[in-house]
Amino acid sequence: MNHSSKEDKAVITFKIDEYPEVAVLNDNWKSLSMSKIDDTASEEEIEKTLNNLRKQYATYEDTDCVDNNCVFKIKMEYKD
């Protein structure tokens, strides 16, 4: 709800959700059932998600080190 005053006139704005009426024709819905969704995450899914987040928020910086021991340098900050 917004309330503001313009030249001593109050303006009030409402946002109202309207839901349709639903008519129940029979009791068939009482015999319906749903299977439980398996929402457990495997270690592989967790690791993949964490790696994707690390890549998305990684900061890449140039380096002078280019040899067999140091091909690239990555600096990462984890934000919680």
C-alpha positions, 0 to 999 in steps of 0.5 A: 500500500502506498500513501502520498499527499498531493496538494492536500489530496491523499492518494492510496494505491492497493494491489489485490490478488484475486483468486477464481472460485473452484467448484468441486464436482466429486470426491475423486481427488481423495483417491489420488496419490503422488510419489515422493520426489527424491530430493537428495543430492549426490556427492557428485552433484554437490561437487559439480555445483560448488565447482560451477560457483567457484568458476562463476565468482573466480577472479583472473589475474595476469601472471609473469610466471610461464613454465612447466611448474606454473602455467596459470594462476587463479585467485578465488574469493569465496563469498558466503 
